Every structure is written in structure tokens, then in C-alpha cells.
Amino acid sequence: MAAEGATETEMSFEEEEEEEDHGIALSMVERPKKMRAKIPKSCHVTTDLCVRLIHKAMCKNQWERASGLLSNYLQILEDRNTFRRGEAPKIIWRLGNEILLNHPKATKDDISVFNEYMKNIGVKNYLPISLEQAYYMMCIGETDEALRVLSLAESWRYGRLSISQNKLQKLIQAHRAVLNYRSWVDLKAAAGQNDQDYVSQSSSTQVMRSYYRQATVAFREIIQSPGVWDPFVLNYVHLLESSGEKQEAEKVLTEYANNTKNPANPNAHVYLYEFMTRNEASDEMLINTLRPLYAMTPSHKLMLNFSKLLHSADSEDDQKLALQVLFDLLEFSGWKKDLKAWSYLAKQLKRTFRHDRSAWVLEAWLPRKSWWPSYHFTKFHAKKDWQECAELAMKKALVAGTLQGPDCVYYTWVSVSGRRRHKAAMNRMDKFIKKHNCENIPDPVLVPSEP
């Protein structure tokens, strides 16, 4: 009987959805006394249906209709089920925030009032709501209001709940530090442009020092916690560099990149490398900075720089690694048609053979011999590469011929097609490949180890 009542309720609301254009009323239906004990179940059906209708309205960008439905959904706050009543504030906040951000008649005051109202309903959501509210304020340029919201959230405490939300506290602290940093940047820019008297300049300097101190203390504390703090680290480093504290900035980036407690993060090594480059560090330091990045992300765009640095190094091990880095890079589909990568590989192959180090090439080629021809060097690849970029096809042809010999399909096709326009270049390529290719190198003989 309750199931029939629930079905009738759902059907009635489906009919109302088709008939009404601007929202529906989800009033509770009066039931006989003998059925009142089952009212909570029908209430759950009603609220669940209301959520579905809100979602449908939001998907169709019907924000006015969605706001009307949401006002009816508020009855779930009086639900007898503890779990549903506990989860309701978060659902209402998420739905309401999205609706207000897209509603044509909503103002920033409406959004602020709604967020403040939701903070008082569910204390568990106080910090997430404050953080989202601060994001919105920053996006519309209300930095003072954002700073106020974050300051209140940073000092918020609610027993054990505040301990369990330590990560959110860290995020709030980090964003407050960003706002202090931005205020410092703005004041510094203004001080450099305007002619101020001594009193105004002194006052501005004191305010800048205050912002600088607050931001640096907060940033320093944040990056001590394990995590990925990329945007905050960049702001911190810029703050230090702009103040002439380059050694401290280098220390921060080095610790951030090498801290084993942090998750694996390629960006940390990229930031350190970029800092080293800006400050004209030695090639050896740049190589050591990029080694962890190569181990972590061999497809990164900085691997071309890494290979170039290794290629110019004095160590034979580094020069050998330069060749391996390029082979690894070209295994990724995003690099298959990169002219610079193929040019670097062609240049290093030529140099390696001319310095009688063909064993390096063979060592890198043998594990790839079974699949690189079909991945890079088919006739189809040759035709398409020649049509799109003849220079790329020429570089790949040199690599293909060096690795597979002069009978390689790719090299043969490009050699025939490019003979008219690039006769001299093709003749030089023919001469080099006939003398230097992996087919002329005997495979390494495996010597059995002594018992």
C-alpha cells in the first residue's frame, strides 16, 4: 500500500513537471492516520525526486526553475533519518552555489548571504564553504572580502572536527598567504610608479614589510607539510627573488624537489631547473637537476635540453645517456613528428658513429628493433611525413637508414622522392649510411660466464 502511494506521488510529480514551466510545489500529501507511520518513506521519495528534477533543470540551464525546486528541497533538513539530515547541508550548498553562480538575476550579495547561511547549518562544511567563497571573491576582484573570509576561517575551531580538517586549514592558510603576496606585489608596483612624499613612502614600506612577513611565514610553514604545493611555491620563490634572497629561494626549491615525503612531482624539478637557468648555473648543476625529471617523466619537453647538455658533457657516460634520452623520448606518440627531436637524434647518431662508438647505438637499437620500424618507419609514414614536412622526412630517413641499413623502406622512399630537389643532401646521406649503419655492426656475442 505504501509502495502504491509512493508510485502515485512520483507519477503526480512527473505530470506536474510536464505541465509547469516555472517550478513545482512539492507539498506533503495528507494521509490517513493508519498510514502516518510511513510518511518518512514517502518524504524520501519526494526529496529524491526533487533532486532529480533539480539536476535535470541544471543540465538544461533552467536556473530559475532549479532555484524554485531547491527551495522545496529544503524540507530534507527536517528529515528524521540522521544520515540523510547530516548529508543534506552539503548537497544544498553544492546545488545552491552552482545555481546562484549561473542564475541571471543573482548578485554577489545573494551568493555571500547564501554561503553565510549554509555555514551556520552544517559546521562540517564551514571550511569548504569558506574556501569556495574566497575563490569566488578573488575571481571577481574582491580581495579584501576574500581576505576577511579566509581570516575568519583560519581562526575557526570546532573541537575534534577542526583537527580532522587539518588539510583544509592548510589550504586556507595557503590562500591567505597568496592574498598577502598579491598585496605586496601591488604595493611594490605602485611604489615604483608614483612619486610619493617621505611620509607616504615610509608608511607604504611598513605595510609592504608586514605583508612580506605574513606571506613568507605562512608559505614556509605550508611547504613543510607533505603535498603538492606548486602555485604557492612559485609565489613564495617570486617573493624571495624579488627581495634579493636568491639563496633562500634556491633552498626552498631544492627542498621541495628532493623531499621524499612529498608525492612524485615533475613540476618541482622543472621549477628548480628554470630557477637555475635564470641564475646562469653551470651545465653540471643543470644536468643534476634534470636527472630526476628524466627518471620520472622521460617524455617531458625539457628532455631535449637534457640531451643537449649531456651531449656537450665531458663524461662518456653522459654522452651515452644523451643518445638514450632521445630514443626514450621518441617512443612517445606526442614526439613522433617533432622536427627538433629527430634532428637531435640524427646529429648524435652521426657523431657517435664518427667517434667509433657504434656499440652505443646498437645497445639502444636492439631492444627497439622489433617494433620501431612499424611505429616510425613504414612507407605510409614516409609519404605522410614528406607531404607535411620534407625536412622532417629527411631527418627521419637518415635515422632510419642508420638504424636499419640502406634497404630500409622509409629511407628508400624518401631517397627516391627527394633526389630531384635535394640531390646533394641525398648523395651525402647515401654515402654516410652505406658506411655507417647498424647492419654493418656485428651483434654482440654473449660470452658464457665461468662456473
FENLIN-V173210 format. One record per pair of residues at least 12 apart in sequence whose ideal C-beta (glycine too) atoms are under 7 Angstrom apart, sorted by the first residue. I is the first residue (numbers start at 1). J is the second residue. If there is no record, write none. Layout:
i->I j->J
i->I j->J
This chain:
i->2 j->38
i->2 j->41
i->5 j->42
i->6 j->41
i->6 j->42
i->6 j->45
i->9 j->29
i->9 j->42
i->9 j->45
i->9 j->46
i->10 j->45
i->10 j->49
i->13 j->49
i->17 j->53
i->22 j->64
i->22 j->65
i->22 j->68
i->23 j->65
i->23 j->68
i->23 j->69
i->24 j->69
i->25 j->72
i->26 j->46
i->26 j->50
i->26 j->72
i->28 j->43
i->40 j->80
i->40 j->81
i->43 j->79
i->47 j->73
i->47 j->75
i->47 j->76
i->50 j->69
i->50 j->72
i->50 j->73
i->51 j->73
i->53 j->69
i->54 j->66
i->54 j->69
i->54 j->70
i->54 j->73
i->54 j->95
i->57 j->69
i->58 j->98
i->58 j->99
i->63 j->99
i->63 j->102
i->63 j->103
i->63 j->104
i->64 j->103
i->66 j->99
i->67 j->99
i->67 j->103
i->70 j->95
i->70 j->96
i->70 j->99
i->73 j->92
i->74 j->92
i->76 j->88
i->89 j->118
i->89 j->121
i->89 j->122
i->89 j->125
i->90 j->122
i->90 j->125
i->92 j->118
i->93 j->118
i->93 j->125
i->93 j->129
i->96 j->114
i->97 j->132
i->100 j->114
i->108 j->140
i->111 j->136
i->115 j->129
i->115 j->133
i->123 j->158
i->123 j->161
i->124 j->161
i->126 j->156
i->127 j->153
i->127 j->156
i->127 j->165
i->127 j->168
i->127 j->169
i->127 j->172
i->128 j->168
i->130 j->149
i->130 j->150
i->130 j->153
i->130 j->172
i->131 j->168
i->131 j->171
i->131 j->172
i->133 j->149
i->134 j->146
i->134 j->149
i->134 j->150
i->134 j->175
i->137 j->149
i->143 j->179
i->143 j->182
i->146 j->179
i->147 j->176
i->147 j->179
i->150 j->172
i->150 j->175
i->150 j->176
i->150 j->179
i->151 j->176
i->153 j->172
i->154 j->172
i->154 j->173
i->154 j->176
i->170 j->222
i->170 j->225
i->173 j->218
i->173 j->222
i->174 j->222
i->174 j->232
i->176 j->218
i->177 j->215
i->177 j->218
i->177 j->219
i->177 j->222
i->177 j->232
i->178 j->232
i->178 j->235
i->180 j->211
i->180 j->214
i->180 j->215
i->181 j->215
i->181 j->235
i->181 j->239
i->183 j->211
i->184 j->208
i->184 j->211
i->184 j->212
i->184 j->215
i->184 j->239
i->187 j->204
i->187 j->207
i->187 j->208
i->187 j->211
i->188 j->208
i->191 j->204
i->212 j->239
i->212 j->243
i->215 j->239
i->216 j->239
i->219 j->232
i->219 j->236
i->223 j->252
i->223 j->256
i->226 j->261
i->226 j->262
i->227 j->262
i->228 j->263
i->228 j->265
i->230 j->267
i->233 j->252
i->233 j->256
i->233 j->271
i->234 j->271
i->236 j->252
i->237 j->249
i->237 j->252
i->237 j->253
i->237 j->275
i->240 j->252
i->246 j->279
i->249 j->275
i->250 j->275
i->253 j->271
i->253 j->272
i->253 j->275
i->254 j->272
i->256 j->268
i->257 j->269
i->257 j->272
i->264 j->296
i->266 j->293
i->266 j->296
i->266 j->297
i->266 j->300
i->269 j->289
i->269 j->292
i->269 j->293
i->270 j->293
i->270 j->302
i->272 j->289
i->273 j->286
i->273 j->289
i->273 j->290
i->273 j->302
i->276 j->289
i->283 j->309
i->283 j->312
i->283 j->313
i->286 j->309
i->287 j->309
i->287 j->310
i->287 j->313
i->287 j->318
i->290 j->302
i->290 j->306
i->294 j->306
i->294 j->325
i->298 j->328
i->298 j->329
i->299 j->329
i->299 j->332
i->299 j->334
i->299 j->335
i->303 j->325
i->303 j->329
i->304 j->340
i->304 j->341
i->304 j->344
i->306 j->325
i->307 j->322
i->307 j->325
i->307 j->326
i->307 j->344
i->310 j->322
i->310 j->325
i->311 j->348
i->320 j->360
i->322 j->348
i->323 j->348
i->323 j->352
i->323 j->360
i->323 j->364
i->324 j->364
i->326 j->341
i->326 j->344
i->326 j->345
i->326 j->348
i->327 j->364
i->327 j->368
i->329 j->341
i->330 j->345
i->336 j->376
i->337 j->392
i->339 j->389
i->339 j->391
i->339 j->392
i->339 j->395
i->342 j->392
i->342 j->395
i->342 j->396
i->342 j->399
i->343 j->395
i->345 j->399
i->346 j->395
i->346 j->398
i->346 j->399
i->349 j->361
i->349 j->399
i->349 j->402
i->350 j->432
i->353 j->436
i->358 j->441
i->361 j->438
i->362 j->438
i->362 j->441
i->365 j->403
i->365 j->438
i->373 j->404
i->376 j->396
i->377 j->400
i->377 j->404
i->377 j->408
i->377 j->409
i->377 j->410
i->378 j->409
i->378 j->410
i->379 j->409
i->379 j->413
i->381 j->410
i->382 j->410
i->382 j->413
i->382 j->414
i->383 j->413
i->386 j->414
i->386 j->417
i->390 j->418
i->393 j->414
i->394 j->414
i->394 j->418
i->394 j->422
i->394 j->425
i->396 j->410
i->397 j->410
i->397 j->411
i->397 j->414
i->397 j->415
i->397 j->429
i->398 j->429
i->401 j->429
i->401 j->433
i->401 j->437
i->402 j->433
i->402 j->436
i->402 j->437
i->402 j->438
i->403 j->438
i->405 j->437
i->405 j->439
i->406 j->433
i->406 j->434
i->406 j->437
i->411 j->433
i->415 j->430
